[in-house]
């Protein structure tokens, strides 16, 4: 299973669409088997959920995310976890252990993207 974490380098970002990169984790048998970082190809409404879906991502983790992106991920059958913070790899390990639950943090105002998730 592939898990993507919207990140600022190695840390979970607070706004999905404005992240610097996505840390992509391949998992097998409840363990991380591979990891790569890809730059954010750009914040165009609706693009990133489809981009990550085409990569085979099944779970997306972020601090906050807009309702439109959440809707697209839900339509694609991709699990959305919001409200996360901290080191991306540790967050994925917590998810794999069943210890990470979504807070449902939804960003409503893109002009205030620096305050999403709070």
DSSP file (Angstrom, degrees, kcal/mol; ACC not computed):
  #  RESIDUE AA STRUCTURE BP1 BP2  ACC     N-H-->O    O-->H-N    N-H-->O    O-->H-N    TCO  KAPPA ALPHA  PHI   PSI    X-CA   Y-CA   Z-CA
    1    1 A X              0   0    0      0, 0.0    26,-2.4     0, 0.0     2,-0.5   0.000 360.0 360.0 360.0 141.3    0.0    0.0    0.0
    2    2 A X  E     -Ab  26  57A   0     54,-0.6    56,-2.8    24,-0.2    57,-1.1  -0.863 360.0-170.0-101.9 133.2    1.2    3.5   -0.8
    3    3 A X  E     -Ab  25  59A   0     22,-2.6    22,-3.2    -2,-0.5     2,-0.4  -0.987   6.0-158.4-121.0 127.5    0.8    6.3    1.8
    4    4 A X  E     -Ab  24  60A   0     55,-2.9    57,-2.4    -2,-0.4     2,-0.5  -0.874   2.1-163.4-106.7 139.8    1.5    9.9    0.9
    5    5 A X  E     -Ab  23  61A   0     18,-2.2    18,-2.4    -2,-0.4     2,-0.4  -0.980  20.1-133.6-122.2 118.6    2.3   12.6    3.4
    6    6 A X  E     +A   22   0A   0     55,-2.5     7,-2.6    -2,-0.5     2,-0.3  -0.594  47.8 176.9 -68.9 122.3    1.9   16.3    2.4
    7    7 A X  E     -AC  21  12A   0     14,-3.2    14,-2.2    -2,-0.4    13,-1.6  -0.832  52.3-140.8-135.5 161.6    5.2   17.6    3.8
    8    8 A X  E >  S- C   0  11A   0      3,-2.9     3,-1.7    -2,-0.3     2,-0.7  -0.909  90.1 -57.9-114.4  93.8    7.7   20.5    4.3
    9    9 A X  T 3  S-     0   0    0     -2,-0.5     4,-0.1     1,-0.3    -2,-0.0  -0.580 124.7 -12.8  62.6-107.5   10.8   18.4    3.8
   10   10 A X  T 3  S+     0   0    0     -2,-0.7    78,-3.2    -3,-0.1    79,-0.4   0.443 122.0  84.9-102.3  -0.3   10.4   15.7    6.5
   11   11 A X  E <  S-CD   8  87A   0     -3,-1.7    -3,-2.9    76,-0.3    76,-0.2  -0.792  85.2-105.0-107.3 145.8    7.6   17.3    8.5
   12   12 A X  E     -C    7   0A   0     74,-3.1    74,-0.4    -2,-0.3    -5,-0.3  -0.449  39.8-133.3 -62.9 132.6    3.8   17.1    7.9
   13   13 A X        -     0   0    0     -7,-2.6    50,-2.3    -2,-0.2    51,-0.3  -0.511   5.2-132.6 -86.8 158.8    2.6   20.4    6.4
   14   14 A X  S    S+     0   0    0     49,-0.2     2,-0.5     1,-0.2    69,-0.1   0.662  94.2  46.0 -85.8 -17.0   -0.5   22.2    7.7
   15   15 A X    >   -     0   0    0      1,-0.2     3,-0.8    48,-0.2    -1,-0.2  -0.936  69.7-154.3-132.5 114.6   -2.0   22.8    4.2
   16   16 A X  G >  S+     0   0    0     48,-2.3     3,-1.4    -2,-0.5    -1,-0.2   0.877  91.3  46.9 -47.9 -55.5   -2.1   19.9    1.7
   17   17 A X  G 3  S+     0   0    0      1,-0.3    -1,-0.2   -11,-0.1    25,-0.1   0.726 112.9  48.7 -68.3 -23.2   -2.1   22.0   -1.5
   18   18 A X  G <  S+     0   0    0     -3,-0.8    -1,-0.3    95,-0.1    -2,-0.2   0.190  81.6 130.2-103.3  16.4    0.7   24.3   -0.5
   19   19 A X    <   -     0   0    0     -3,-1.4   -11,-0.2    -4,-0.2    21,-0.1  -0.250  59.0-134.8 -67.8 159.7    3.1   21.6    0.7
   20   20 A X  S    S-     0   0    0    -13,-1.6    20,-2.1     1,-0.2     2,-0.3   0.861  79.8 -10.6 -78.9 -39.3    6.7   21.6   -0.6
   21   21 A X  E     -AE   7  39A   0    -14,-2.2   -14,-3.2    18,-0.3     2,-0.5  -0.946  60.7-118.7-152.9 167.7    6.8   17.9   -1.3
   22   22 A X  E     -AE   6  38A   0     16,-3.0    16,-2.6    -2,-0.3     2,-0.7  -0.982  19.2-149.0-114.7 124.6    5.0   14.6   -0.8
   23   23 A X  E     -AE   5  37A   0    -18,-2.4   -18,-2.2    -2,-0.5     2,-0.5  -0.852  17.9-158.9 -89.3 121.1    6.8   11.8    1.1
   24   24 A X  E     -AE   4  36A   0     12,-3.4    12,-2.3    -2,-0.7     2,-0.5  -0.898   6.2-166.4-107.7 123.5    5.5    8.6   -0.4
   25   25 A X  E     -AE   3  35A   0    -22,-3.2   -22,-2.6    -2,-0.5     2,-0.4  -0.938   9.9-152.6-114.3 126.9    5.8    5.5    1.7
   26   26 A X  E     -AE   2  34A   0      8,-2.6     7,-3.1    -2,-0.5     8,-1.4  -0.820  21.8-165.4 -90.3 134.5    5.4    1.9    0.4
   27   27 A X  E     + E   0  32A   0    -26,-2.4     2,-0.3    -2,-0.4     5,-0.2  -0.949  15.8 178.6-126.9 147.2    4.2   -0.4    3.0
   28   28 A X  E >  S- E   0  31A   0      3,-2.6     3,-1.8    -2,-0.4    -2,-0.0  -0.988  72.7  -6.0-143.0 134.1    4.1   -4.2    3.3
   29   29 A X  T 3  S-     0   0    0     -2,-0.3     3,-0.1     1,-0.3    -1,-0.1   0.851 130.0 -53.2  51.9  40.3    2.9   -6.3    6.2
   30   30 A X  T 3  S+     0   0    0      1,-0.2     2,-0.3     0, 0.0    -1,-0.3   0.633 119.0 102.5  74.8  13.7    2.4   -3.2    8.4
   31   31 A X  E <  S-E   28   0A   0     -3,-1.8    -3,-2.6    65,-0.0     2,-0.5  -0.932  78.7-107.8-128.3 151.5    6.0   -2.0    7.9
   32   32 A X  E     +E   27   0A   0     -2,-0.3    -5,-0.3    -5,-0.2     3,-0.1  -0.675  36.3 173.2 -75.4 123.8    7.5    0.7    5.7
   33   33 A X  E     +     0   0A   0     -7,-3.1     2,-0.3    -2,-0.5    -6,-0.2   0.651  63.1   5.2-107.2 -21.2    9.4   -1.0    2.9
   34   34 A X  E     -E   26   0A   0     -8,-1.4    -8,-2.6     2,-0.0    -1,-0.3  -0.984  59.0-162.9-159.4 157.2   10.4    2.0    0.7
   35   35 A X  E     +E   25   0A   0     -2,-0.3     2,-0.3   -10,-0.2   -10,-0.2  -0.998  10.0 170.4-146.2 140.0   10.3    5.8    0.8
   36   36 A X  E     -E   24   0A   0    -12,-2.3   -12,-3.4    -2,-0.3     2,-0.5  -0.985  21.9-140.5-144.8 157.2   10.6    8.6   -1.7
   37   37 A X  E     -E   23   0A   0     -2,-0.3     2,-0.4   -14,-0.2   -14,-0.2  -0.975  18.2-174.6-118.7 129.6   10.1   12.3   -1.8
   38   38 A X  E     -E   22   0A   0    -16,-2.6   -16,-3.0    -2,-0.5     3,-0.1  -0.969  28.3-112.4-122.4 140.5    8.6   14.0   -4.8
   39   39 A X  E     -E   21   0A   0     -2,-0.4     2,-0.4   -18,-0.2   -18,-0.3  -0.358  39.5 -98.4 -67.0 149.1    8.2   17.8   -5.2
   40   40 A X        -     0   0    0    -20,-2.1     3,-0.1     1,-0.2    -1,-0.1  -0.553  30.4-149.4 -64.1 120.2    4.7   19.2   -5.2
   41   41 A X        -     0   0    0     -2,-0.4    -1,-0.2     1,-0.2     2,-0.1   0.540  60.0 -63.3 -75.4  -3.8    3.9   19.6   -9.0
   42   42 A X        -     0   0    0    -25,-0.1     2,-1.1     2,-0.0    -1,-0.2  -0.332  44.0 -96.4 133.1 147.5    1.7   22.6   -8.3
   43   43 A X        +     0   0    0     -3,-0.1     2,-0.5    -2,-0.1   -26,-0.0  -0.742  53.4 149.4 -98.1  90.3   -1.5   23.7   -6.5
   44   44 A X    >>  -     0   0    0     -2,-1.1     3,-2.6   -27,-0.0     4,-0.6  -0.992  58.4 -99.9-117.2 123.0   -4.3   23.6   -9.1
   45   45 A X  T 34 S+     0   0    0     -2,-0.5    -2,-0.0     1,-0.3     0, 0.0  -0.144 105.5   6.6 -48.5 127.5   -7.7   22.8   -7.7
   46   46 A X  T 3> S+     0   0    0      1,-0.0     4,-0.9     4,-0.0    -1,-0.3   0.187 106.7  95.6  87.7 -15.8   -8.5   19.1   -8.3
   47   47 A X  H <> S+     0   0    0     -3,-2.6     4,-2.7     2,-0.2     3,-0.2   0.951  75.9  53.1 -74.4 -50.1   -5.1   18.2   -9.8
   48   48 A X  H  X S+     0   0    0     -4,-0.6     4,-2.8     1,-0.2     5,-0.3   0.873 105.3  52.4 -61.8 -42.0   -3.2   16.8   -6.8
   49   49 A X  H  > S+     0   0    0      1,-0.2     4,-1.9     2,-0.2    -1,-0.2   0.916 114.8  43.7 -59.7 -39.4   -5.8   14.2   -5.7
   50   50 A X  H  X S+     0   0    0     -4,-0.9     4,-2.4    -3,-0.2    -2,-0.2   0.896 112.4  52.9 -70.0 -40.1   -5.9   12.8   -9.2
   51   51 A X  H  X S+     0   0    0     -4,-2.7     4,-1.0     2,-0.2    -2,-0.2   0.934 112.9  43.6 -58.5 -48.8   -2.1   13.0   -9.5
   52   52 A X  H  <>S+     0   0    0     -4,-2.8     5,-2.1     1,-0.2     4,-0.4   0.864 111.1  55.1 -69.0 -35.5   -1.7   11.0   -6.2
   53   53 A X  H ><5S+     0   0    0     -4,-1.9     3,-1.6    -5,-0.3    -1,-0.2   0.919 105.1  52.8 -61.0 -43.5   -4.4    8.5   -7.3
   54   54 A X  H 3<5S+     0   0    0     -4,-2.4    -1,-0.2     1,-0.3    -2,-0.2   0.771 103.9  57.7 -64.4 -24.9   -2.5    7.8  -10.5
   55   55 A X  T 3<5S-     0   0    0     -4,-1.0    -1,-0.3    -3,-0.2    -2,-0.2   0.566 122.1-108.7 -79.2  -8.9    0.6    7.1   -8.4
   56   56 A X  T < 5 +     0   0    0     -3,-1.6   -54,-0.6    -4,-0.4    -3,-0.2   0.632  58.6 165.2  92.1  14.5   -1.4    4.4   -6.6
   57   57 A X  E   < +b    2   0A   0     -5,-2.1    -1,-0.2     1,-0.1   -54,-0.2  -0.443  16.2 178.2 -67.6 136.1   -1.7    6.2   -3.3
   58   58 A X  E     +     0   0A   0    -56,-2.8    21,-2.4     1,-0.3     2,-0.3   0.532  68.6  36.0-113.4 -15.2   -4.3    4.7   -1.0
   59   59 A X  E     -bf   3  79A   0    -57,-1.1   -55,-2.9    19,-0.2     2,-0.4  -0.997  62.6-165.1-140.8 135.0   -3.9    7.0    2.1
   60   60 A X  E     -bf   4  80A   0     19,-2.8    21,-2.8    -2,-0.3     2,-0.4  -0.985   7.3-166.7-120.6 133.7   -3.1   10.7    2.2
   61   61 A X  E     +bf   5  81A   0    -57,-2.4   -55,-2.5    -2,-0.4     2,-0.3  -0.967  20.0 145.9-121.9 134.0   -2.0   12.4    5.5
   62   62 A X        -     0   0    0     19,-2.3    22,-1.8    -2,-0.4    21,-0.4  -0.961  53.9-116.5-154.7 166.7   -1.9   16.2    6.0
   63   63 A X  S    S-     0   0    0    -50,-2.3    20,-2.2     1,-0.3     2,-0.3   0.946  98.2  -8.5 -71.7 -50.8   -2.3   18.8    8.7
   64   64 A X        -     0   0    0    -51,-0.3   -48,-2.3    18,-0.2     2,-0.3  -0.950  65.1-173.0-143.8 161.9   -5.3   20.3    6.9
   65   65 A X  E     -g  106   0B   0     40,-0.9    42,-2.1    -2,-0.3    52,-0.1  -0.987  29.2-103.6-157.6 146.4   -7.0   20.0    3.6
   66   66 A X  E  >  -g  107   0B   0     -2,-0.3     4,-2.1    40,-0.2     3,-0.2  -0.362  31.6-118.1 -71.2 153.0   -9.7   21.8    1.6
   67   67 A X  H  > S+     0   0    0     40,-0.7     4,-2.5     1,-0.2     5,-0.2   0.841 112.2  58.2 -61.2 -35.2  -13.1   20.2    1.3
   68   68 A X  H  > S+     0   0    0      2,-0.2     4,-2.0     1,-0.2    -1,-0.2   0.922 107.9  45.1 -62.5 -44.3  -12.8   19.9   -2.5
   69   69 A X  H  > S+     0   0    0      2,-0.2     4,-2.7     1,-0.2     5,-0.2   0.911 111.9  52.6 -65.2 -42.3   -9.7   17.8   -2.3
   70   70 A X  H  X S+     0   0    0     -4,-2.1     4,-2.7     1,-0.2    -2,-0.2   0.923 108.5  51.4 -59.0 -44.0  -11.2   15.6    0.5
   71   71 A X  H  X S+     0   0    0     -4,-2.5     4,-2.3     2,-0.2    -1,-0.2   0.913 110.6  47.5 -59.9 -43.9  -14.2   15.0   -1.8
   72   72 A X  H  X S+     0   0    0     -4,-2.0     4,-1.6     2,-0.2    -2,-0.2   0.928 112.1  49.4 -65.5 -44.7  -12.1   14.0   -4.7
   73   73 A X  H  <>S+     0   0    0     -4,-2.7     5,-2.7     1,-0.2     4,-0.5   0.930 111.0  50.6 -58.7 -44.2  -10.0   11.6   -2.5
   74   74 A X  H ><5S+     0   0    0     -4,-2.7     3,-1.2     1,-0.2    -1,-0.2   0.896 107.8  52.8 -60.5 -40.9  -13.2   10.1   -1.1
   75   75 A X  H 3<5S+     0   0    0     -4,-2.3    -1,-0.2     1,-0.3    -2,-0.2   0.821 109.9  49.3 -62.6 -30.8  -14.5    9.6   -4.7
   76   76 A X  T 3<5S-     0   0    0     -4,-1.6    -1,-0.3    -3,-0.3    -2,-0.2   0.476 117.4-113.3 -87.5  -3.0  -11.3    7.7   -5.5
   77   77 A X  T < 5 +     0   0    0     -3,-1.2     2,-0.5    -4,-0.5    -3,-0.2   0.746  67.6 145.7  76.9  23.2  -11.5    5.5   -2.4
   78   78 A X      < -     0   0    0     -5,-2.7    -1,-0.3    -6,-0.2     2,-0.2  -0.836  50.3-124.0 -97.8 127.8   -8.4    7.1   -0.9
   79   79 A X  E     -f   59   0A   0    -21,-2.4   -19,-2.8    -2,-0.5     2,-0.5  -0.508  23.0-150.4 -71.6 133.7   -8.4    7.4    2.9
   80   80 A X  E     -f   60   0A   0     -2,-0.2     2,-0.5   -21,-0.2   -19,-0.2  -0.926  13.1-174.8-110.1 125.4   -7.9   11.0    4.1
   81   81 A X  E     +f   61   0A   0    -21,-2.8   -19,-2.3    -2,-0.5     2,-0.3  -0.979  11.8 173.8-118.2 117.5   -6.2   11.7    7.5
   82   82 A X        +     0   0    0     -2,-0.5    21,-2.6   -21,-0.2    22,-0.4  -0.797  52.3  53.2-118.1 165.2   -6.1   15.3    8.6
   83   83 A X  S    S+     0   0    0    -20,-2.2   -20,-0.2   -21,-0.4    -1,-0.1   0.502  74.3 140.1  90.6   6.2   -4.9   17.0   11.8
   84   84 A X        +     0   0    0    -22,-1.8    -1,-0.3    -3,-0.2     2,-0.3  -0.464  22.9 171.6 -81.3 153.8   -1.5   15.3   11.7
   85   85 A X        +     0   0    0     -2,-0.1     2,-0.2     2,-0.1   -72,-0.1  -0.980  33.0  44.3-155.1 158.1    1.7   17.0   12.7
   86   86 A X  S    S-     0   0    0    -74,-0.4   -74,-3.1    -2,-0.3     2,-0.2  -0.696  95.8  -1.0 109.0-161.8    5.3   16.1   13.2
   87   87 A X  B  >  -D   11   0A   0     -2,-0.2     4,-2.3   -76,-0.2   -76,-0.3  -0.492  60.8-138.2 -71.1 129.8    7.8   13.9   11.4
   88   88 A X  H  > S+     0   0    0    -78,-3.2     4,-2.2    -2,-0.2     5,-0.2   0.888 100.3  48.3 -58.4 -45.2    6.3   12.2    8.3
   89   89 A X  H  > S+     0   0    0    -79,-0.4     4,-2.2     1,-0.2    -1,-0.2   0.903 112.0  48.8 -66.8 -40.5    7.8    8.8    8.8
   90   90 A X  H  > S+     0   0    0      2,-0.2     4,-2.3     1,-0.2    -1,-0.2   0.896 109.9  53.0 -64.3 -39.3    6.8    8.6   12.5
   91   91 A X  H  X S+     0   0    0     -4,-2.3     4,-2.2     2,-0.2    -2,-0.2   0.909 109.0  49.2 -62.3 -42.3    3.3    9.7   11.5
   92   92 A X  H  X S+     0   0    0     -4,-2.2     4,-2.6     2,-0.2    -2,-0.2   0.907 109.5  51.9 -64.2 -41.0    3.1    6.8    9.0
   93   93 A X  H  X S+     0   0    0     -4,-2.2     4,-1.5     1,-0.2    -1,-0.2   0.906 109.5  50.1 -61.0 -40.6    4.4    4.4   11.6
   94   94 A X  H  <>S+     0   0    0     -4,-2.3     5,-2.8     2,-0.2     6,-0.5   0.896 110.1  50.7 -63.7 -40.0    1.7    5.6   13.9
   95   95 A X  H ><5S+     0   0    0     -4,-2.2     3,-1.6     4,-0.2     5,-0.2   0.934 108.4  51.4 -60.9 -46.8   -0.9    5.1   11.2
   96   96 A X  H 3<5S+     0   0    0     -4,-2.6    -1,-0.2     1,-0.3    -2,-0.2   0.801 108.5  52.0 -63.3 -28.9    0.3    1.5   10.5
   97   97 A X  T 3<5S-     0   0    0     -4,-1.5    -1,-0.3    -5,-0.2    -2,-0.2   0.521 118.1-113.5 -82.5  -6.1    0.0    0.8   14.2
   98   98 A X  T < 5S+     0   0    0     -3,-1.6    -3,-0.2    -4,-0.4    -2,-0.1   0.647  87.4 115.3  83.4  15.0   -3.6    2.0   14.2
   99   99 A X      < +     0   0    0     -5,-2.8     2,-0.5    -6,-0.2    -4,-0.2   0.333  52.1  82.1-100.9   6.1   -2.7    5.0   16.5
  100  100 A X        +     0   0    0     -6,-0.5     2,-0.4    -5,-0.2    -2,-0.1  -0.952  53.5 175.9-118.5 119.4   -3.4    7.8   14.0
  101  101 A X        -     0   0    0     -2,-0.5     2,-0.2   -18,-0.1   -20,-0.1  -0.916  33.3-107.8-120.6 147.6   -7.0    9.0   13.5
  102  102 A X        -     0   0    0     -2,-0.4   -19,-0.2   -22,-0.1   -21,-0.1  -0.480  14.2-158.6 -72.6 140.1   -8.2   11.9   11.4
  103  103 A X        -     0   0    0    -21,-2.6   -20,-0.2    -2,-0.2    -1,-0.1   0.546  39.6-121.3 -90.1  -9.7   -9.4   15.0   13.2
  104  104 A X        +     0   0    0    -22,-0.4     2,-0.4     1,-0.2   -21,-0.1   0.710  44.8 177.6  77.0  20.0  -11.4   16.1   10.1
  105  105 A X        -     0   0    0    -42,-0.2   -40,-0.9    12,-0.1     2,-0.5  -0.434   5.2-172.8 -63.6 114.9   -9.5   19.4    9.9
  106  106 A X  E     -g   65   0B   0     -2,-0.4     2,-0.4   -42,-0.2   -40,-0.2  -0.944  18.8-137.5-115.6 129.5  -10.9   21.1    6.8
  107  107 A X  E     +g   66   0B   0    -42,-2.1   -40,-0.7    -2,-0.5     3,-0.1  -0.706  22.9 175.7 -83.7 132.3   -9.4   24.3    5.4
  108  108 A X        +     0   0    0     -2,-0.4     2,-0.5     1,-0.2    -1,-0.1   0.679  64.1  49.4-109.5 -24.8  -12.0   26.8    4.3
  109  109 A X    >   -     0   0    0      1,-0.1     3,-1.6     3,-0.1    -1,-0.2  -0.913  56.2-169.3-126.2 106.7  -10.0   29.9    3.3
  110  110 A X  G >  S+     0   0    0     -2,-0.5     3,-1.3     1,-0.3    -1,-0.1   0.784  85.7  66.2 -65.5 -26.8   -7.1   29.5    0.9
  111  111 A X  G 3  S+     0   0    0      1,-0.3    -1,-0.3     2,-0.1     3,-0.2   0.677 103.9  48.1 -69.4 -12.2   -5.9   33.0    1.4
  112  112 A X  G X   +     0   0    0     -3,-1.6     3,-2.4     1,-0.1    -1,-0.3  -0.203  69.8 139.8-114.8  41.2   -5.1   32.0    5.0
  113  113 A X  G X   +     0   0    0     -3,-1.3     3,-0.9     1,-0.3    -1,-0.1   0.711  62.7  67.4 -61.6 -19.6   -3.3   28.8    4.1
  114  114 A X  G 3  S+     0   0    0      1,-0.2    -1,-0.3    -3,-0.2    -2,-0.1   0.618 102.8  46.0 -76.5  -8.9   -0.7   29.4    6.8
  115  115 A X  G X  S+     0   0    0     -3,-2.4     3,-1.1  -101,-0.0    -1,-0.2   0.310  81.2 128.2-113.7   8.3   -3.3   29.0    9.5
  116  116 A X  T <   +     0   0    0     -3,-0.9    -9,-0.1    -4,-0.3   -52,-0.1  -0.286  64.6  34.0 -64.5 148.7   -5.0   25.8    8.3
  117  117 A X  T 3         0   0    0    -11,-0.1    -1,-0.2   -52,-0.1   -12,-0.1   0.478 360.0 360.0  88.8   1.9   -5.4   23.0   10.7
  118  118 A X    <         0   0    0     -3,-1.1    -2,-0.1  -104,-0.0   -54,-0.0   0.383 360.0 360.0-122.5 360.0   -5.8   25.2   13.8
